[in-house]
Amino acid sequence: MSSTLEEDEIVIRLKAVGLSGGDHEGYWAGGHRDLERLKVNQRSNFIGGYEISGTVEEIGTEAKMNCKFNIGDEVFALCPLDYATGFSKFTNQKYWNVFAKPSNLSHEDASATIGPCIRAYLALHYKMRMMAGETILILEAASPDGFMALQLASKWGGKVFVTSCSEHGISFLEDQTHLNLARVIDTTKENILEVIMSETGGIGVDFILDTRHASEGEKPSLFELFKCLGVNGHIVLHRNNLTLDPPDSQLLRFKSCSVSFLFEQAWILSNSQQGRYLHMMQDIYNKLSSGELKPSRLLSVLPLEEKREALQLFEAMHKDQSLNLGKIVITP
């Protein structure tokens, strides 16, 4: 056994790493001190590479007794903040954060899909507690996170409204005829508030999932989204910052609405959520294996030598949502 391998760890040979929010420098703006208060191990120094797929190379003694993995098994994982891979060829991970990869997915597809699956499941099931017949508006549903949320919401019987700000995104969404899509909204041509109120009889939607990253002059604005909520509605945000003006707060109060943030790392950093996390991952594995959920689209697959180009493309996607139509994957 490797001298650096702890008893409860597994060594994984990385085959693919999907870029995610944590790989973007702006994602951590102002957040380091808060993470230090949570006593997060700083050994990774936030070097990136969190959504991974690969094969088992070595297993610690405790891990052997508590997991069913064997050398050579194909696995995928969402790495905790203190276990970032840094896009290296090998990574040590705690055995309880590693899961068998669905055999019908390639390593590239698996690394591109695990993060969006987890975020969509957390938002819809644990934050919104969405049920059949309820209405939801998903912003930028052609993005990896948006498309996965669209699939889950449709499978669970929701009435789903989706938006996109690009022609390719609109075309992609309109082709998803097998999903329960109530309306595809082109935010560059249509007034989202008018469409939602027309489609819901002036009531508004029960839930909104905003998968966008905050940017200046974004359309629709958060205030417009708050107007789209019905009474006792709930909006979940992917962004890492929020400023509410008095009119925003007043509108939310009068509608008795709530706002929450989605930070998937909290679930694998908190021992209290481990049982729910394992249950969620088992359901995700089953749905991916059966084909009930389609994997995220791949926008670009680049070798490690082209990491700089991959991160530059990822940076451009953060600044321009119309480019966010698939996952960027790096193969170490």
C-alpha positions as CSV (number, residue, x, y, z in Angstrom):
1,M,0.0,0.0,0.0
2,S,1.1,3.5,-0.7
3,S,2.6,5.3,2.3
4,T,0.3,8.3,1.6
5,L,-2.9,6.1,1.4
6,E,-5.0,6.3,4.6
7,E,-6.9,3.2,5.6
8,D,-10.3,4.6,4.6
9,E,-9.2,5.9,1.2
10,I,-9.3,4.6,-2.3
11,V,-6.7,5.5,-5.0
12,I,-8.4,6.3,-8.3
13,R,-6.7,6.6,-11.7
14,L,-8.5,9.5,-13.3
15,K,-9.8,9.0,-16.8
16,A,-11.9,12.2,-17.1
17,V,-12.6,15.4,-15.0
18,G,-15.7,17.5,-15.8
19,L,-15.2,21.3,-15.2
20,S,-17.7,22.8,-12.7
21,G,-18.4,26.0,-10.8
22,G,-15.6,25.2,-8.3
23,D,-13.0,25.3,-11.1
24,H,-13.8,29.0,-11.7
25,E,-11.9,31.4,-9.6
26,G,-14.9,33.8,-9.2
27,Y,-16.9,30.9,-7.5
28,W,-14.8,31.3,-4.4
29,A,-14.9,35.2,-4.2
30,G,-15.0,36.1,-0.6
31,G,-15.7,32.6,0.5
32,H,-12.4,31.4,1.9
33,R,-12.8,32.8,5.3
34,D,-16.2,31.3,5.7
35,L,-14.8,27.9,4.7
36,E,-12.1,28.3,7.3
37,R,-14.7,28.8,9.9
38,L,-16.2,25.5,8.9
39,K,-12.8,24.0,9.5
40,V,-12.5,22.7,5.9
41,N,-9.1,21.1,5.4
42,Q,-7.0,23.5,3.2
43,R,-4.7,20.9,1.8
44,S,-6.2,21.1,-1.7
45,N,-5.8,24.9,-1.9
46,F,-8.9,24.9,-4.2
47,I,-6.9,23.7,-7.1
48,G,-9.9,22.3,-8.9
49,G,-11.0,19.0,-10.5
50,Y,-14.0,18.0,-8.5
51,E,-16.3,15.9,-10.8
52,I,-14.3,12.8,-11.7
53,S,-14.5,9.4,-13.3
54,G,-11.8,6.7,-13.3
55,T,-10.7,3.2,-12.2
56,V,-9.8,1.9,-8.7
57,E,-6.0,1.4,-8.4
58,E,-5.5,0.8,-4.7
59,I,-7.8,0.3,-1.6
60,G,-7.0,1.0,2.0
61,T,-7.5,-1.7,4.6
62,E,-10.6,-0.1,6.2
63,A,-12.1,0.7,2.8
64,K,-11.7,-3.0,1.8
65,M,-13.8,-4.0,4.8
66,N,-16.6,-1.5,4.2
67,C,-17.0,-1.2,0.4
68,K,-17.4,-3.6,-2.5
69,F,-14.9,-2.2,-4.8
70,N,-12.1,-4.2,-6.4
71,I,-9.0,-3.1,-8.2
72,G,-9.9,-2.1,-11.8
73,D,-13.6,-1.2,-11.0
74,E,-14.9,1.9,-12.8
75,V,-16.1,4.6,-10.4
76,F,-17.2,8.2,-10.4
77,A,-17.4,10.8,-7.6
78,L,-17.9,14.4,-6.6
79,C,-14.8,15.2,-4.6
80,P,-15.0,17.3,-1.4
81,L,-13.3,20.7,-1.3
82,D,-10.4,19.3,0.7
83,Y,-9.9,16.4,-1.8
84,A,-9.7,18.3,-5.1
85,T,-7.7,16.3,-7.7
86,G,-5.9,19.2,-9.3
87,F,-6.4,17.3,-12.6
88,S,-3.6,14.9,-11.7
89,K,-3.5,11.3,-12.9
90,F,-4.3,9.8,-9.5
91,T,-6.3,10.9,-6.5
92,N,-7.0,9.6,-3.1
93,Q,-10.7,9.7,-2.0
94,K,-12.6,8.6,1.0
95,Y,-14.5,5.3,0.1
96,W,-17.9,6.7,1.1
97,N,-17.7,9.5,-1.5
98,V,-17.0,7.1,-4.4
99,F,-19.7,5.3,-6.4
100,A,-19.8,2.6,-9.1
101,K,-20.0,4.2,-12.6
102,P,-23.0,3.1,-14.7
103,S,-21.6,0.7,-17.2
104,N,-23.5,2.3,-20.1
105,L,-21.7,5.7,-19.6
106,S,-18.2,6.5,-20.8
107,H,-15.8,8.1,-18.4
108,E,-16.2,11.4,-20.2
109,D,-20.0,11.2,-19.9
110,A,-19.9,10.1,-16.2
111,S,-17.6,13.0,-15.2
112,A,-19.8,15.4,-17.1
113,T,-23.0,14.1,-15.5
114,I,-22.4,13.4,-11.8
115,G,-22.3,17.1,-10.8
116,P,-25.4,18.2,-12.7
117,C,-27.3,15.2,-11.4
118,I,-26.4,15.9,-7.7
119,R,-27.3,19.6,-8.0
120,A,-30.6,18.9,-9.8
121,Y,-31.6,16.3,-7.2
122,L,-30.7,18.5,-4.3
123,A,-32.6,21.5,-5.7
124,L,-35.8,19.7,-6.7
125,H,-36.1,17.0,-4.0
126,Y,-34.4,18.4,-0.9
127,K,-34.9,22.1,-1.3
128,M,-38.2,22.4,-3.2
129,R,-39.7,19.1,-2.3
130,M,-41.3,19.1,-5.7
131,M,-44.4,16.9,-6.2
132,A,-46.4,15.9,-9.3
133,G,-48.6,18.6,-10.7
134,E,-46.5,21.5,-9.4
135,T,-45.1,24.1,-11.7
136,I,-41.5,25.0,-12.1
137,L,-39.5,27.5,-14.2
138,I,-35.9,26.5,-15.0
139,L,-33.6,29.2,-16.3
140,E,-31.1,28.2,-19.0
141,A,-32.4,24.7,-19.3
142,A,-30.1,23.9,-22.2
143,S,-27.1,24.1,-19.8
144,P,-25.8,20.9,-18.1
145,D,-27.4,21.8,-14.8
146,G,-30.6,23.0,-16.4
147,F,-31.1,20.0,-18.6
148,M,-30.6,17.6,-15.7
149,A,-33.1,19.5,-13.6
150,L,-35.5,19.5,-16.6
151,Q,-35.3,15.7,-16.9
152,L,-35.9,15.1,-13.2
153,A,-38.8,17.6,-12.9
154,S,-40.4,16.0,-16.0
155,K,-40.0,12.5,-14.6
156,W,-41.5,13.5,-11.3
157,G,-44.6,14.8,-13.0
158,G,-44.0,18.6,-12.8
159,K,-45.3,21.1,-15.3
160,V,-42.0,22.6,-16.6
161,F,-41.3,25.9,-18.1
162,V,-37.8,26.5,-19.5
163,T,-35.8,29.3,-20.9
164,S,-32.7,29.8,-23.1
165,C,-31.0,32.9,-24.4
166,S,-29.5,31.2,-27.5
167,E,-30.9,29.8,-30.8
168,H,-29.0,26.5,-30.3
169,G,-30.4,26.2,-26.8
170,I,-34.0,26.9,-27.9
171,S,-33.6,24.4,-30.7
172,F,-32.2,21.7,-28.4
173,L,-35.1,22.2,-25.9
174,E,-37.8,22.1,-28.5
175,D,-36.4,18.7,-29.6
176,Q,-37.0,17.2,-26.2
177,T,-40.5,16.1,-27.1
178,H,-40.3,13.1,-24.8
179,L,-40.2,15.4,-21.7
180,N,-43.2,17.1,-20.1
181,L,-42.4,20.6,-21.4
182,A,-45.1,23.2,-20.9
183,R,-43.3,26.0,-22.7
184,V,-39.9,26.9,-24.1
185,I,-39.3,30.7,-23.6
186,D,-36.7,32.6,-25.6
187,T,-35.6,35.3,-23.2
188,T,-34.1,37.4,-26.0
189,K,-37.5,37.8,-27.7
190,E,-40.2,37.2,-25.1
191,N,-41.2,38.8,-21.8
192,I,-40.9,36.0,-19.3
193,L,-43.3,37.5,-16.8
194,E,-46.0,37.9,-19.4
195,V,-45.5,34.4,-20.6
196,I,-45.6,32.8,-17.2
197,M,-48.7,34.7,-16.0
198,S,-50.5,33.9,-19.3
199,E,-49.6,30.2,-19.0
200,T,-50.6,29.9,-15.3
201,G,-53.7,32.0,-15.3
202,G,-52.1,34.9,-13.4
203,I,-51.1,32.6,-10.5
204,G,-47.4,32.2,-11.1
205,V,-45.2,29.2,-10.7
206,D,-44.5,27.2,-7.5
207,F,-40.7,27.0,-8.0
208,I,-37.9,28.7,-9.9
209,L,-34.5,27.2,-10.4
210,D,-32.0,29.8,-11.6
211,T,-28.9,28.0,-12.9
212,R,-27.2,31.2,-14.1
213,H,-24.1,32.8,-12.7
214,A,-24.7,36.4,-11.6
215,S,-23.7,39.0,-14.3
216,E,-24.4,42.6,-14.9
217,G,-27.5,43.4,-17.0
218,E,-28.7,39.8,-16.9
219,K,-32.2,39.2,-18.3
220,P,-34.5,38.4,-16.8
221,S,-33.5,40.1,-13.6
222,L,-34.1,38.6,-10.2
223,F,-36.9,41.1,-9.5
224,E,-38.6,39.9,-12.7
225,L,-38.2,36.3,-11.5
226,F,-39.6,37.1,-8.1
227,K,-42.7,38.5,-9.9
228,C,-43.1,35.1,-11.6
229,L,-43.4,33.2,-8.3
230,G,-46.8,32.3,-7.0
231,V,-47.9,32.7,-3.3
232,N,-45.7,30.6,-1.0
233,G,-43.3,30.0,-3.9
234,H,-39.6,29.1,-3.7
235,I,-36.6,30.1,-5.8
236,V,-33.2,28.3,-5.7
237,L,-30.1,30.1,-6.9
238,H,-26.8,28.7,-8.2
239,R,-25.0,32.0,-7.8
240,N,-22.6,32.6,-5.0
241,N,-23.8,36.1,-4.1
242,L,-27.1,38.0,-3.7
243,T,-28.1,41.5,-3.0
244,L,-31.8,42.1,-2.3
245,D,-33.1,45.7,-2.6
246,P,-36.0,46.7,-0.4
247,P,-38.5,46.3,-3.3
248,D,-37.3,42.7,-3.7
249,S,-37.7,41.9,0.0
250,Q,-41.1,43.5,0.1
251,L,-42.3,41.5,-2.9
252,L,-41.1,38.2,-1.5
253,R,-42.7,39.0,1.9
254,F,-46.1,39.9,0.4
255,K,-46.1,36.6,-1.5
256,S,-44.7,34.7,1.5
257,C,-41.9,33.4,-0.8
258,S,-38.5,32.0,0.1
259,V,-35.0,32.1,-1.4
260,S,-32.2,29.6,-1.0
261,F,-28.8,28.9,-2.3
262,L,-27.5,25.6,-3.8
263,F,-24.1,24.6,-2.6
264,E,-23.7,20.8,-3.2
265,Q,-20.4,20.6,-1.3
266,A,-22.3,21.2,2.0
267,W,-23.8,17.7,1.6
268,I,-20.5,15.9,1.4
269,L,-18.8,18.1,4.0
270,S,-21.6,17.5,6.6
271,N,-21.7,14.1,8.2
272,S,-25.4,14.7,9.1
273,Q,-26.4,14.4,5.4
274,Q,-24.5,11.3,4.6
275,G,-27.5,8.9,4.6
276,R,-29.5,11.1,2.3
277,Y,-26.5,11.6,0.1
278,L,-26.1,7.9,-0.3
279,H,-29.8,7.4,-1.0
280,M,-29.6,10.1,-3.6
281,M,-26.6,8.6,-5.4
282,Q,-28.2,5.2,-5.5
283,D,-31.3,6.7,-7.2
284,I,-29.0,8.6,-9.6
285,Y,-27.1,5.5,-10.5
286,N,-30.3,3.6,-11.1
287,K,-31.8,6.3,-13.4
288,L,-28.5,6.7,-15.4
289,S,-28.1,2.9,-15.7
290,S,-31.6,2.4,-17.0
291,G,-31.4,5.3,-19.4
292,E,-34.2,7.1,-17.6
293,L,-31.8,10.1,-17.4
294,K,-29.6,11.1,-20.3
295,P,-26.1,12.2,-19.6
296,S,-25.0,15.8,-19.9
297,R,-24.0,16.9,-23.4
298,L,-20.3,17.2,-24.0
299,L,-19.2,20.6,-25.4
300,S,-15.5,19.8,-25.5
301,V,-13.2,17.0,-24.4
302,L,-9.5,18.2,-24.1
303,P,-6.3,16.5,-22.9
304,L,-4.6,17.8,-19.8
305,E,-2.0,19.5,-22.0
306,E,-4.7,21.8,-23.1
307,K,-6.0,22.7,-19.6
308,R,-5.4,26.4,-20.1
309,E,-7.6,26.4,-23.2
310,A,-10.3,24.4,-21.4
311,L,-10.3,26.9,-18.5
312,Q,-10.4,29.8,-20.9
313,L,-13.4,28.4,-22.6
314,F,-15.0,27.7,-19.2
315,E,-14.4,31.3,-18.2
316,A,-16.1,32.5,-21.4
317,M,-19.1,30.3,-20.6
318,H,-19.4,31.9,-17.2
319,K,-19.5,35.4,-18.7
320,D,-21.9,34.5,-21.5
321,Q,-24.8,32.1,-20.7
322,S,-25.5,31.6,-24.4
323,L,-22.3,29.5,-24.6
324,N,-23.2,27.3,-21.7
325,L,-24.7,24.4,-23.8
326,G,-22.6,21.5,-22.6
327,K,-19.8,20.2,-20.3
328,I,-16.1,20.7,-20.8
329,V,-14.1,17.6,-19.8
330,I,-10.4,17.2,-19.3
331,T,-8.7,13.8,-19.7
332,P,-5.6,13.6,-17.6
